[in-house]
Amino acid sequence: MKAVRFHGQKDIRLEQIEMPTCGKGQLKVKPAYVGICGTDLHEYMGGANIIPTTPHPITKEKAPLTLGHEFSGVIEEVGEDITDIKIGQRVSVQPIIYDGTCGACQDGLINCCDNNGFIGLSGWGGGLSEHIVVPRAAVYEIPESVSMEAGALVEPIAVAWHSVKISPLKKGDAVLVLGAGPIGLAVIQCLRAKGAEKIIASEVAPRRREFAKQFGAHYTLDPTKDDVVARVREICGGVGADVGFDAAGVQVGLDQALKAIRAQGTLVNIAVWEKPAQLQMNDLVFRERKYVGVTTYVEGDFREVLDAIASGELKPEPMITGKIQMDEIEEKGFKALIEEKDKHVKILVEVSP
């Protein structure tokens, strides 16, 4: 079968590999749509970073590996012991790989597993293939009213949903969002769904500021021109935002956000930082502010996101700015998102729509 495989920095290949076999407790899925993630781009440009170059502790696999961790598909084979899902059902795949035995997993925090990885980054195949075998626990049925394209967006939206859930956000709060890339835009949608009253997006790129308004930001700021701290305080009646979300991971943005959050406010970091960051601790201490890290999602978040899309609470499909084929992935997918990132939010690969 065909699969897009990561071999190294700027080296991805569409190759023929062996068909996976469906075993006990597993489902074989035919991927339909696959999103290209910022993590994929980081691996392509500077990897391998997350992708293992020595055997992963759970999958026992290393590069070259099949890519694709944001995807929807159709069940085409069911393991002999599985009775609660049928062939032909449309599904979204939750890609976290976890050991189930470490302290974090025992607490239900599979996203914080000591040995965690991801389908499509750490082994067990990936969505960018004609077929994949996954554990039953990784599969969530897509409601009839939700498209397969939207099903492929559940993974990045679940990241945003989880970050908003564990924040102290209350209905009516004022919120600052740093960065209006795919995750920042997903955060804005989730904030609207959760009743945030004033959503302020800080983003350098003009097109992404337009996207931020389209998805529900009440105010947009250009941090290269606007005094972010002063403007946020002005919008928030002089006290600052109740909550902030950092989806940018840039030092100057972090410094601004800490000052723009009100006393006893909270800044939530979603960004994966490429360089070590510095915290101005006195900005936290003397205003009793809080700084919180979040990562991906836990069990239940996928189901909640799918239900929110089905009810119309979330409407993510306008995030899709392009659809391509597997044999176009490097030029029209990876390079387009790197070289023309202001034009795109999410490019989907049509594997078998």
Disulfide bonds with the S-S distance in Angstrom:
none
